[in-house]
Amino acid sequence: MRHIAIVGSGPAGYYTAEAALRQWGDGVRVDIFDALPVPFGLIRSGVAPDHQSIKGVSRRYETTALSENVRFVGNVYIGRDVTVAELRDLYDAVVLATGAPNDRKLGLPGEDLANVFGSAAFVGWYNGHPQFSGLAPQLSNDTAVVIGNGNVALDVARILAKSKEEFAGSDIVRHALDTLLGSQVRRIVILGRRGPHQIAMTPKELGELTHLTRAWPHVDPADLPPAAEDAALEPGQRKAVSHLRAFAAVESEAETGPEPEGGRVVIDFDFFAAPRAILGETRVEAVEVERTRLENGKAVGTGETYRIPAGLVIACIGYQTSPIPDVPYDDKLGRFANEDGRIAPGLYCVGWARRGPTGTIGTNRPDGFAIVEKISDDLGGFRADGAGKPGRPGFDALAAERGIDYVKFTDWQKIDEAEIANARDGAPREKFVAVEHMIEAAGKH
Ligand SMILES: Cc1cc2nc3c(=O)[nH]c(=O)nc-3n(C[C@H](O)[C@H](O)[C@H](O)COP(=O)(O)OP(=O)(O)OC[C@H]3O[C@@H](n4cnc5c(N)ncnc54)[C@H](O)[C@@H]3O)c2cc1C
């Protein structure tokens, strides 16, 4: 019997469990740990609340989750409640699938001012992650600056731009919806250090901006390279850039069309624009920006600076894995030090914890399958006889000794049912945003 511990119940964790079942069938027992009482990682707390079809991916993990050979062990924080060393004593292989939940710092003066947030915090706030549900951003100023040129920046801009009606069918949490409905934000500036050809935004997400009822995307035509240069782009990027060209063309309509209810919102793409400082007394009041130009694909400052008065700044510039005591960490790359997923004998990593915050949900699947192949090779080498470690019974003994009453998948199903039952009209669910309320809904105290 193989005993595998997976730390993290996001896509990488569940794909690894699926691969383990394919590899060993009834010859494996997999325990999937999560710090939260609810599973699925960023599918729940990252993917935008108005992208329900993408969130639906988690239902596909249920086949794996409901296998008798797989357990969910929720509300157990590895590195605090139980150490990695303890897991390594109990399981044949420990796979860290802990993602990259920390915001990368901007490294700019003023970034600690009030109302400056990283996207992990801001997205966590509107998606109901318990760590960020108390964030309380102030949306009382008419301009917000979103830093970054990836899909997360687009998610944040879109959420800030939407009207009440456009949140119908989403599972945005109530505290965020209430705040957004009172928002005074009418201009959202998306800052990118480089130009339109260098964006990391996908055509689908850009295309969504054209369907917003009260918001208009705006691109300065002067920022666009000559159209003939688009031919050198790969097809997806070319399509993304074609959206930017369309945004540049509809400018006049946005300015002259009828005023929508709740006021017009402009989503302003500011390319060749590198933030240099966040300015303000106690709360952000402006962002100082330096114009850039491209040199060999890199943004180089031109010395020309300007200020964007703004009351809210959200940096969408990437994420880092949380270090765990005794696990080698690569400070430069912001993830566990590993070689193709191997950290040390019996210790592995997958998903964002292995490769950093890149790719889509689906990118984590081959990652999970590859790591199981490595584990299989490693185990085959020294434990082909099947004499393994204690696994589940060993962990349960440790949990009992330590008073850890972990959340099982059936407990999560109770939380799930309660969230669905609590949904406001038209919403798929109303999430619990505090751990104690999740635990209560699971009937655990
Ligand atoms: C804002 C945002 C929007 C996105 N939207 C999309 C999208 O629309 N489409 C798409 O394809 N991809 C999207 N992605 C990317 C996608 O979410 C990731 O590819 C994927 O979630 C990474 O999976 P993971 O399992 O590595 O990490 P995660 O999903 O982050 O899962 C990590 C899990 O580990 C747990 N954990 C962490 N530390 C510990 C610990 N010490 N002990 C126990 N448990 C721990 C966490 O609670 C979490 O459940 C988005 C990402 C973000 C940030």
PDBQT file of the ligand as one rigid body, heavy atoms in Angstrom, charges set to zero:
ROOT
HETATM    1  C1  LIG A 501      -7.169  36.027  -9.274  1.00  0.00    +0.000 C 
HETATM    2  C2  LIG A 501      -6.956  34.761 -10.055  1.00  0.00    +0.000 A 
HETATM    3  C3  LIG A 501      -7.852  34.414 -11.064  1.00  0.00    +0.000 A 
HETATM    4  C4  LIG A 501      -7.627  33.260 -11.807  1.00  0.00    +0.000 A 
HETATM    5  N1  LIG A 501      -8.520  32.944 -12.785  1.00  0.00    +0.000 NA
HETATM    6  C5  LIG A 501      -8.304  31.853 -13.558  1.00  0.00    +0.000 A 
HETATM    7  C6  LIG A 501      -9.204  31.534 -14.617  1.00  0.00    +0.000 A 
HETATM    8  O1  LIG A 501     -10.199  32.242 -14.843  1.00  0.00    +0.000 OA
HETATM    9  N2  LIG A 501      -8.933  30.429 -15.362  1.00  0.00    +0.000 N 
HETATM   10  C7  LIG A 501      -7.825  29.640 -15.127  1.00  0.00    +0.000 A 
HETATM   11  O2  LIG A 501      -7.616  28.647 -15.845  1.00  0.00    +0.000 OA
HETATM   12  N3  LIG A 501      -6.965  29.914 -14.119  1.00  0.00    +0.000 NA
HETATM   13  C8  LIG A 501      -7.182  31.000 -13.330  1.00  0.00    +0.000 A 
HETATM   14  N4  LIG A 501      -6.304  31.286 -12.333  1.00  0.00    +0.000 N 
HETATM   15  C9  LIG A 501      -5.154  30.383 -12.105  1.00  0.00    +0.000 C 
HETATM   16  C10 LIG A 501      -5.518  29.151 -11.250  1.00  0.00    +0.000 C 
HETATM   17  O3  LIG A 501      -6.308  29.558 -10.172  1.00  0.00    +0.000 OA
HETATM   18  C11 LIG A 501      -4.235  28.441 -10.792  1.00  0.00    +0.000 C 
HETATM   19  O4  LIG A 501      -3.591  27.900 -11.934  1.00  0.00    +0.000 OA
HETATM   20  C12 LIG A 501      -4.451  27.296  -9.815  1.00  0.00    +0.000 C 
HETATM   21  O5  LIG A 501      -5.385  27.613  -8.806  1.00  0.00    +0.000 OA
HETATM   22  C13 LIG A 501      -3.129  26.879  -9.151  1.00  0.00    +0.000 C 
HETATM   23  O6  LIG A 501      -3.393  25.711  -8.453  1.00  0.00    +0.000 OA
HETATM   24  P1  LIG A 501      -2.577  25.225  -7.175  1.00  0.00    +0.000 P 
HETATM   25  O7  LIG A 501      -3.260  23.975  -6.759  1.00  0.00    +0.000 OA
HETATM   26  O8  LIG A 501      -1.136  25.199  -7.483  1.00  0.00    +0.000 OA
HETATM   27  O9  LIG A 501      -2.766  26.381  -6.061  1.00  0.00    +0.000 OA
HETATM   28  P2  LIG A 501      -4.052  26.921  -5.290  1.00  0.00    +0.000 P 
HETATM   29  O10 LIG A 501      -5.259  26.897  -6.143  1.00  0.00    +0.000 OA
HETATM   30  O11 LIG A 501      -3.645  28.227  -4.718  1.00  0.00    +0.000 OA
HETATM   31  O12 LIG A 501      -4.293  25.897  -4.075  1.00  0.00    +0.000 OA
HETATM   32  C14 LIG A 501      -3.422  25.864  -2.968  1.00  0.00    +0.000 C 
HETATM   33  C15 LIG A 501      -4.153  25.297  -1.769  1.00  0.00    +0.000 C 
HETATM   34  O13 LIG A 501      -3.186  25.032  -0.738  1.00  0.00    +0.000 OA
HETATM   35  C16 LIG A 501      -3.712  25.398   0.517  1.00  0.00    +0.000 C 
HETATM   36  N5  LIG A 501      -2.571  25.662   1.409  1.00  0.00    +0.000 N 
HETATM   37  C17 LIG A 501      -1.623  26.626   1.264  1.00  0.00    +0.000 A 
HETATM   38  N6  LIG A 501      -0.720  26.540   2.261  1.00  0.00    +0.000 NA
HETATM   39  C18 LIG A 501      -1.099  25.512   3.049  1.00  0.00    +0.000 A 
HETATM   40  C19 LIG A 501      -0.556  24.926   4.238  1.00  0.00    +0.000 A 
HETATM   41  N7  LIG A 501       0.577  25.391   4.794  1.00  0.00    +0.000 N 
HETATM   42  N8  LIG A 501      -1.197  23.885   4.797  1.00  0.00    +0.000 NA
HETATM   43  C20 LIG A 501      -2.350  23.402   4.227  1.00  0.00    +0.000 A 
HETATM   44  N9  LIG A 501      -2.888  23.917   3.102  1.00  0.00    +0.000 NA
HETATM   45  C21 LIG A 501      -2.274  24.945   2.519  1.00  0.00    +0.000 A 
HETATM   46  C22 LIG A 501      -4.561  26.624   0.208  1.00  0.00    +0.000 C 
HETATM   47  O14 LIG A 501      -5.541  26.861   1.221  1.00  0.00    +0.000 OA
HETATM   48  C23 LIG A 501      -5.165  26.251  -1.137  1.00  0.00    +0.000 C 
HETATM   49  O15 LIG A 501      -6.405  25.573  -0.977  1.00  0.00    +0.000 OA
HETATM   50  C24 LIG A 501      -6.507  32.428 -11.541  1.00  0.00    +0.000 A 
HETATM   51  C25 LIG A 501      -5.613  32.787 -10.524  1.00  0.00    +0.000 A 
HETATM   52  C26 LIG A 501      -5.835  33.931  -9.780  1.00  0.00    +0.000 A 
HETATM   53  C27 LIG A 501      -4.871  34.306  -8.695  1.00  0.00    +0.000 C 
ENDROOT
TORSDOF 0
